[in-house]
């Protein structure tokens, strides 16, 4: 199963969700791959301690630009591999915009060659509606849209939902919205109101599991660890375990 973790807005817990789902499933014995196609490369920086030493030619940049095979790296998490990103990806949208030969499927064409090696593949998308995001959605069977409390955060999911619909119509008819994941929940009126609006607007597509705002997540990533290796008793770890059970019945 190939799943894109998407959001039009940054800072909503998208990368934390990608890392936590991938590492959580890997720790349950599932062969898992995380594809980092976000030029900020935050997933790569957390899961690959020697990431600064990795050249662009050994990241997903070489696949998107030069159509080379996907460079897979092992991580310290058992059963988890990653295809790292690179800051140079931030300049690729111009090239993809002018390309005419299947620019939406450069990731898919290479991912299809190795997907049989994994039970789960997650794609950490950039927080923009770009050709990189379209590449990720074209390569995916499912998409999870991450949203946090706030007016602008809720407003941003209108456009990402439209993009998913358009990709399904034009490039990938198999693409399905797995659900909206509400993150950074805390005991405030902003959170309760935002969650209420989300559930009223997208009734059957809002995931039951809610991810709490938890400093352990930030501290784990600062320590170059996933939440389960940093503190398996953390509220965020418990929430992501619950989410894995909800999504995959594990």
C-alpha positions in Angstrom: 0.0 0.0 0.0 1.4 3.4 -1.0 0.1 6.3 1.0 0.8 10.0 0.6 0.9 12.2 3.7 -0.2 15.6 2.4 -1.0 19.1 3.5 -1.1 22.4 1.7 0.1 24.2 4.9 3.3 23.7 6.7 3.7 23.2 10.5 0.6 20.9 10.9 2.4 17.7 11.8 2.7 16.2 8.3 6.3 15.0 8.7 5.8 13.9 12.2 2.9 11.8 11.0 4.9 10.3 8.1 7.8 9.3 10.4 5.5 8.0 13.2 3.4 5.8 10.9 6.4 4.5 9.0 8.4 3.7 12.1 5.4 2.4 14.0 4.6 -0.1 11.3 8.2 -1.1 10.9 8.5 -1.8 14.7 5.5 -4.1 14.3 7.6 -6.2 11.8 6.2 -4.7 8.6 8.7 -4.0 5.8 8.2 -0.3 5.4 9.6 2.5 3.1 9.4 6.2 3.7 9.8 8.4 0.6 10.8 12.0 1.4 9.8 14.2 -1.5 9.7 17.4 0.6 12.7 19.7 -0.2 13.0 20.6 3.5 14.1 16.9 4.0 13.0 16.8 7.6 12.1 13.1 7.6 15.6 12.4 6.1 17.3 14.5 8.8 15.6 12.7 11.6 16.0 9.1 10.3 19.5 9.4 8.8 22.0 10.7 11.3 24.7 11.2 8.6 22.2 13.0 6.3 24.4 16.1 5.7 27.0 13.8 4.1 24.6 12.5 1.5 25.1 14.0 -2.0 22.2 15.1 -4.2 22.9 12.2 -6.5 22.1 9.7 -3.7 18.7 11.3 -2.9 15.3 11.4 -4.7 16.5 14.4 -6.6 18.4 12.1 -9.0 15.1 10.3 -9.7 12.9 13.3 -10.3 15.5 15.2 -12.4 17.6 12.5 -14.0 15.1 9.6 -13.8 17.6 7.4 -12.1 16.6 4.5 -9.8 15.4 5.4 -6.4 18.3 5.5 -3.9 17.1 3.5 -0.9 18.9 3.9 2.5 18.6 1.8 5.6 17.7 3.5 8.9 18.4 2.5 12.5 14.8 1.4 12.9 14.4 -2.3 12.1 12.4 -2.9 8.9 12.4 0.8 7.9 14.2 2.2 4.8 14.1 5.7 3.5 14.6 7.5 0.2 16.0 10.9 1.3 15.2 14.3 -0.1 17.4 17.2 -1.0 17.1 21.0 -0.8 17.7 21.1 -4.6 14.2 19.7 -5.0 12.9 23.2 -4.2 14.1 24.2 -7.7 12.6 21.3 -9.6 9.1 22.6 -10.1 10.2 25.0 -12.9 11.7 22.1 -14.8 8.7 19.9 -14.3 6.4 22.7 -15.4 8.1 22.9 -18.8 8.5 19.1 -19.2 6.2 17.3 -21.6 6.9 13.7 -21.0 5.0 12.2 -18.1 6.2 14.8 -15.6 3.6 13.6 -13.2 4.8 10.0 -13.1 8.6 10.2 -12.6 8.2 9.0 -9.0 5.7 6.3 -9.9 7.6 4.8 -12.7 10.6 4.1 -10.4 8.6 3.3 -7.3 6.6 0.6 -9.2 9.9 -1.2 -9.7 10.6 -1.6 -6.0 7.2 -1.4 -4.4 7.0 -5.2 -4.2 9.8 -5.2 -1.6 7.6 -3.5 1.0 4.3 -3.9 2.7 3.8 -0.2 3.3 5.2 2.8 1.5 4.6 6.3 2.8 5.4 9.5 0.9 6.1 12.7 2.9 4.8 15.4 0.5 5.9 19.0 0.4 3.5 21.5 2.0 2.7 23.0 -1.3 0.5 22.1 -4.3 3.4 21.5 -6.7 4.4 19.0 -9.4 6.3 17.1 -6.6 2.9 16.7 -4.7 1.3 15.6 -8.0 4.1 13.1 -8.4 3.4 11.7 -4.9 -0.3 11.5 -5.4 0.1 9.9 -8.9 2.2 7.2 -7.3 -0.2 6.6 -4.4 -3.2 4.4 -3.7 -4.3 6.4 -0.7 -3.8 9.9 0.8 -4.0 11.2 4.3 -4.5 14.9 4.7 -3.1 16.3 7.9 -4.9 19.3 9.4 -4.3 21.2 12.7 -6.6 23.6 14.6 -7.2 27.1 13.1 -9.1 29.0 10.5 -6.3 29.1 7.9 -5.5 25.4 8.5 -9.1 24.3 7.9 -9.3 26.6 4.8 -6.2 25.0 3.3 -7.8 21.5 3.0 -10.3 22.8 0.5 -7.5 23.2 -2.1 -5.7 20.0 -1.3 -9.0 18.1 -1.5 -9.5 19.7 -5.0 -6.0 18.6 -6.0 -6.6 15.0 -4.9 -9.8 15.0 -6.9 -8.1 16.4 -10.0 -5.2 13.9 -9.8 -7.8 11.1 -9.5 -9.6 12.4 -12.6 -6.5 13.1 -14.8 -3.6 10.9 -13.6 -4.5 8.3 -11.1 -8.1 6.9 -11.0 -7.1 4.5 -8.2 -6.3 7.3 -5.7 -8.5 7.4 -2.7 -8.7 9.7 0.3 -8.0 7.6 3.4 -9.1 10.4 5.6 -8.4 13.8 7.3 -6.1 13.4 10.4 -6.5 16.1 13.1 -3.3 16.9 14.8 -1.9 19.2 17.5 -5.0 18.9 19.6 -5.0 20.7 22.9 -7.7 21.7 25.5 -8.6 25.0 23.9 -11.7 26.5 22.3 -9.8 26.8 19.0 -9.2 23.0 18.9 -12.7 22.0 19.9 -14.3 24.4 17.4 -11.9 23.4 14.6 -12.5 19.7 15.2 -16.3 20.2 15.3 -16.2 22.2 12.0 -14.0 19.5 10.4 -16.3 16.7 11.4 -19.4 18.5 10.4 -18.0 19.3 6.9 -16.3 16.0 6.1 -18.4 13.7 8.3 -17.3 10.2 7.1 -13.7 11.2 6.1 -12.4 12.4 9.4 -10.3 9.8 11.2 -11.4 8.9 14.7 -7.9 9.1 16.1 -6.8 12.6 17.2 -3.1 13.4 17.6 -2.4 15.6 20.7 0.0 18.5 20.8 3.0 16.9 22.5 6.5 18.3 23.1 7.9 14.8 23.1 7.5 14.7 19.3 9.6 17.8 18.9 12.2 16.6 21.3 12.3 13.2 19.6 13.0 14.7 16.2 15.6 17.1 17.8 17.3 13.9 19.1 17.2 12.3 15.6 14.7 9.7 16.8 11.2 8.6 16.1 8.7 9.0 18.9 8.6 5.2 19.7 12.4 5.0 20.3 12.5 8.3 22.1 9.5 7.7 24.5 7.1 4.9 23.7 4.9 6.0 26.7 4.5 9.5 25.3 0.9 10.7 24.5 1.9 11.1 20.8 3.3 7.6 20.7 0.1 6.2 22.1 -2.0 8.2 19.7 0.0 7.1 16.6 -0.3 3.5 17.9 -4.0 4.0 18.0 -4.0 5.5 14.5 -2.1 2.5 13.1 -4.7 0.2 14.6 -7.5 2.3 13.2 -6.0 2.4 9.7 -4.4 -1.0 9.4 -6.1 -3.0 12.1 -2.7 -3.8 13.7 
